[in-house]
Amino acid sequence: MEIVVIGCGKVGKTLVEHLAIEGHNVIVIDINQKNVEEIVNTYDVMGICGNGAIHDIQLEAGVNKADLFISVTSSDEINLISCLIARKIGAKNLIARVRNPDYASQISFMRDGLGISLMINPEKAAADEIARILRFPSALKVDTFAKGLVDLAEIKVRPGSKLVGVSLSDLNRKFKTSVLVCALQRQQKVYIPDGRFTLEEGDKVHITASHKDLEKFMISAGIYERKIKSAMIIGGGRIAFYLTKQLAEIGIKVKIIDNNEKNCEKLSALLPKAEVVCADGTDQDVLLEEGIEYMDACVSMTGIDEENVIISLYASKCNVPKVITKVNRLSIINMLESIGIESVISPKDITANQIVRYVRAKANKGDSGIETLYKIVDKKAEAIEFIANKNVSFLGIPLKKLKTKDNLLVAGIMRGNKLIVPSGDDFIKAGDSVIIVTTNSFLTSLEDILA
């Protein structure tokens, strides 16, 4: 696809990386010459230094011939104006980054009225992911499919766990539930396992199941942690606002610590159910005074990665049961695990995944639509939800009779409101939501699963 991206900040750089890897022709525009040069020198893309909201700059970049125009600058207004100009020039599809909470209630109106195909909010998406983890604290990470009816949870096999030594073929019988292990990371290797695989200490396991079956499995396996009732959030940015609104709705008591007085006053007015403290969240005395030792969860998301890491380490030392860390530099995520920080979120990476899902959906062959896409296991595998339509060539054929690609698994079939944990005798029908987990790259349709 011919794609133009405006904005070479943190989100833009991550997005260009994903799009370039997938083989798209990308042109970037940014007012900062250094940012443009850095991206052009790193990836196989072209760059223009200039204001992406200017008609002539867009024409120079070939927006009139673009299959997709994406504006992800730090200004919502520039992003919206850029999309309006791009639509007028002739760009086929438009994506805008819109972050301001004041616009949240107008997203549908702006999308339909302005002709923007997709509006993304990295902070809201990050808050959604953190909220899912806090609702299921036994997991390192939780993603959802089929409009929230199916969970994909990442758990770690701890020393002494009941899971050690259990073969996957015996898993459901032993724990009397219905789950499917669809991906596994052992040390640095990633596997799409079959029933012969035996779990070992230290394994990171990705499991698909309904919410009810996942909870039942964790209780039976002895890894269930009690529900979160209180959470301390360090850093009062947009993510904190969106997250606190969600947590308050499910009865979690939230305390926000931020060192900006005006920001604290604004949050206090907008979030009456939360306690907002104006103080330095990196100060040990402040954290102790505000009761970090008695919290069920700590979420560190200041604007500085190093501060977030230090706060999370201290929270872990204080035996806070669930610690979540926001980072911008993806290069440090693997290092964090080695020091005990396991639940990590990156807003820019979440946003890039959303856009890649949209791009893949536009590129599919028409037999199925991509509903959801997640990069899992340190981006070494993908979990993709397709909606099968009547054009899929293997409808009604038992899965055991299909010749599928290596390192690929049908991890779930959602038929109506029922999740089918697939066996070889199960089959796909038109209208099913089908979850595929694979280490193969760039699947755009269900037909791509065939060898």
N, C-alpha and C positions, 0 to 999 in steps of 0.2 A: 504493500500500500504506500501511496505518497502521503507523507505526514509532515505537518508543520507544527512545531512546538514553540510557544512563546514563554520565556521565563527559564533561566538557567540556574535557578537557586537549588536548594536541597532537593525539593520534589522534582524539579525539571531534570536535574542530572540523573537521579535514580530512574526516572521514567525513560529518558533517552537510552540509558544502559539496557533496559529491558527491551525496548523497541528495536534497537540496533542488533541485539543478540538474535531477535526473531526474524531478522532479515528485511526489515522495512526500509524504505528510502526516507530518511529523516533530514529536515532542515530546521535548525534552531535559530531563534531571534532573541537577542537580549541587548539592553542598553549598555551593559558592562562588557567591554572588549576582552578583558581578562577571562571572564566566565565563558565567553564564546570560544576563545582560543583553547581553553582547557578542555572543553568538551570535544571540539573538532580534533584536537591532537590525541585524545584518548579513544574516541570511537569513530567508526566509519560513517561520519555524517558531515553535512555542510552547515556553515554558520554565517549569519549576517548580524552585524552590530547596528542596532537601531531600535526605535520605539515600535513595538509590535502593534500598537493601536493606530498607526499611521497607514493610510491607504496605499501610498506609494511603496512603503517598506513591504507590505503584504504582497503587493503585485510582484516586487522583485523576488520574493521568496516563492512565488508560484502558488499562492493560496488559491487563485482562481482554478487551478487544476488539482487541488489537494483532495484526496479521499477523506482525510480527517484533519481538522484544525483543533489544536489543544492549547489553551491559555492557562498557565499555572504561575503567573507572577504573584507577588505578595499582595497585590491590590485587587480586591474583588471588582471594583469599578472598572479598572483597566481590562480585567479579564472579560467582563460583560461587554464593554464597548468593542474590544477586539473581536469578539465573537459576532457582534452585530455587523461589523465591517466585513468580516470574513464571509458571513452568510450573503451579504449584498454582492460581494465579489464573485461568489460561486462555489465556495467550499461545500462539499457534500454533507459532511457530518461535523458537529461542533461539540467540544467538551470544555467546560469552564470550571475553574476552582473558585468556590465561593465559601468563605469561612466565617463571615460575620454572623453571630447569633441573631441579629436583628433581621436578617434575610431568611432565616430558617423557615418561618411560616409562609414565605412567599415562593419557596423553591418550585412548587408545581406550576404556579402562575408564571414565573419567569421562564421556566423550561418550555412551557407550551406557548406562551405569548411571544417569546424571543426566538423560538425555533432552535433552542439549544438541545442537543441530543442527550447529553449527560452532564449533570452538575455534581461535582464532588467536593466533599468537605473533609480534609485529612484529619482535623481535630475531632470531628464527630465520629468518623470511622474508628479512630484510635480509642475514643471513649467507649464505643460499642464493644470493641475487642476486650478492653479491660473489664468492662461490666460482665461479659460472658465468663471470664476467668474467675471473677469474684463470686459469681453465682455457682461456680463449680470449682472450689479451691483445691480439690484433690488433683486437678490437672495442671500441667505447665501452660497449656494453651487450649482453647476451645474454639473451633470454627463450626459454622452451621450450614446445612443444606435444606432444600425443600421448605423454604420460608420458615426456618427455625424448628422443623419437626425432626430433623436428623442432626446428631452431633458428631463431630470429628474431634476427638480428644487426644492430646499428647500426654502420656504419663511416663514416669521413669521407674524402672524396676529397682527398688532400693535393696540394700543388704538385708538379708533375713526375710524378704518378702515371700508371701505364699506363691507368688508367680514364678519364682526361681525353679527351673527344672521342669516346668509344665510345657508340654508340647501343644501347639496351636490346635491340633485336631482334638485334644482333650479339654480345651479351655472351657467351652460352654457346658460340657457335661460336668466338669469338676465344680464350676461355680454356679451352675443351674441358672444360666441366663442366655441371652442371644446377642452376642457381639461379634465383630469381625476385626481381626488385626490386619490392617491393609498396608502398613509400611512399618519398617523397623530400622533403627540406626544402632549399629554395634560398633563402638569406637568411631572410626571415621567412615565406615562402610555403610551403604544404604541398601536395604533388601526389600523387595516385594515378596513376602514370604508365602509358602504354602503350608499345609497342615503338618508337614514333617519338622518344621522349625521348632526348636525348643528355646524357651526364654532363659536369659542369663542375667545375672546381676549387672546393673549399669546400662542395660538396654533402654533405649527410648522407643516407646511403642505408640503407634497411631491407631486408634480404635474408632470404628463407626458403629453407631447404635442409636436407638431412640433415647431420649433423655431418661425415661423410666428405666430402660434396661441398662444404660450406662451407670446410673446411680446404684441399681441392684448389684451390678458386677463389682463396683468399687467397694460396696459394703461387704459382699461375700469374700472379696479378695483381701479385705483388711486394709484397704488404702483410702477409705472414705474419711474425709475431714469434715468437722462440723461446719455448719453454715456461718458465713461472715455476718456479724452483727454490728461491728464498728470498723471504720477505716480512717486512716490519717493520710491526707494528700499533701505533699510538699510541692508547692508551686501552684499559683492561682491563675494559670492561663486559660485559654479556651477549652482545652481538654478537661481541665478541672471543672469548668462550668457544666459542660455536657455530661460528664461522668457523675457529678454530684446530683444533677437532676434525675438521672436514671436510678442511682442508688437510693435516693430519698423515696422514690416511688415504690421500692420493694422493702422499705423499712430499715435500711442500713444507716446507722448514725455516722455522719461524716464530719470530720474536723479538717479544715483547710488552713495551712500555714503559708503565708506569703509575706515578703518583706516590702511590698509596695503599698503604701497607705491608701492611695486613691483606688487601686485595684481591689483592695480589701473592702473599702466602702461600697464599691460597685457590686462585688460578690455578695456582701451582706444584704444588700437591697434586693438582688435578684434571687438569692437562695435563702429564704427565711428559715428553712428547716435545718440548715447547716450552721456549724459554729466556725466562724472565720477569725483567725488570729493573725495579727500583723506582727511578724517576728522573723528572725533569720532561721530558716529550716535546716541550715547546715550547722547550727550551733547545738552541741550536745546538751548543754544545760536547758535550752529551750525545748528540745525534744523530750527530755526527761520530765520537765515541768508540765508539759502538755500530755503526758501519759502514754508515750510510745510503747512502753513495756506492757501496757494493758490492752493494746489494740489487737484486733483480729487480722488486720491487713495494713500495709503501708505501701503507698504508691508514690514513687519519687519521679517527678517530672518538671524539674526546673528547666531552664533553657540551656544548661551546661551539662554535658554528658558526665564529666568527672564528678560534679557535685551529686548527680543522681546515683552514680556507682557508690560513692562514699556513704551517702544516706542509706542506701539499700544494705550495704555491708553492716552498718551500725544497727539497722533494724533487725537484721538476721541475728546479730550478736545479742540483741535484746529479746530474742526468741519470739519475734512476731511471726505467727503461723504462715502468713502469705505475704510475700514481698514481690512487687512488680516494678520494673525499672524501664523508663523511657530513654531510648538512645537515638541519636541521629546518625552517628558513624557506624555503619553496618560492619565495618572491619573489626570492631572490638567485641562483637557478640560472642564469638567462639572463646575469646579470652575470659569473658564474664562467667561462662559456665565453669571454667576451671577454678574460679574462686567462689563458687557456690551461688551465683546469681543466675537463676534458671528461667524465670518468667520475664521476658524482655519484649517490648513492643517498639515499633518504629513507624510513626505516622506516614513518612514519605514512602516506605515500602508498601504499606497497606494501600496507599493511593495508587502506586504504580500497578499493583495487582488488579485493582478495580479497572484501570484503563486498559491493561492487557486483556482482561476478560472481554471488555467491549470490542477491542480490536479483533480478537479471535472470533467473536460472534459475527462480526461483519464479514469475516473471511470464510465462514463455514459454507459447506456445500449445499445447504438447504434441506438435509435430511434430519437435522436436529439443531436446536438452539442452545448456546452456552448460557446457563443461568448464573453459575457461580464458578470461580476459579481461585484456588489458594496455592501458593508456593509453600511446600512443607519440607521438613527435614533439611534445614539450612539451604533451601532452594534447590535441593538435589532431586526433588520429586514434585509432582503436581497432583492436586485433587480437583477434579472438574465435574461439575454437574451439567448433564445434557438433558434436554427434553426431547424424547423420541417422537417423531411424527410418522405418518403412514409411509413415508418414502424410505425408511430404514430397510435395508435389504435382508436383514436377518431376524425380523419380527417373528415371534413364535417358535424360534429354533432354540432348543436347550443349550445353555451356555457350554456344556461339555462337548458339544458338537462343533463349536466355533473354533477356528484357528486364529487365535489372537496373538498380538505381538508379545515378545518376551518382556519380562519386568512390567507387567500390566495386570491389574486386577479389577474386576467389577465388584466394587465395595458395598454397593447398596442399590436396591431398586425400590423407589417410592411409588406405590400404586394407590391412588386416592390418598387416604390418610393412613395407609398401612405400610410400614417398612418391611421389606423382604430382605433378610440377610442371605445373600445368594448361595445356592449350592449348584452343582452341575446340572441338576434337573430343572432349575428355574430358567425363565426366558423373559424377553423384553416385549412389551406390548406398546402400541401407539399411545401416547399420552403419559407414559411413565417418566419419572425423573430418575435418571441413571447416573450413579456416582462412579467415576473412574479414577483410580489412583495408579500412577505410572511414573517411571523415571524417564520415559520417552518424552521428547520435547515437541511442542508446537501442535498438539492435537487440536483440530478445529471442528471436528464432527465425530459422531459415533462411528461412522464408517472407517475412521482412522485407527480404530482399535484392532482392525483385522490385519493379519500378517500379509 
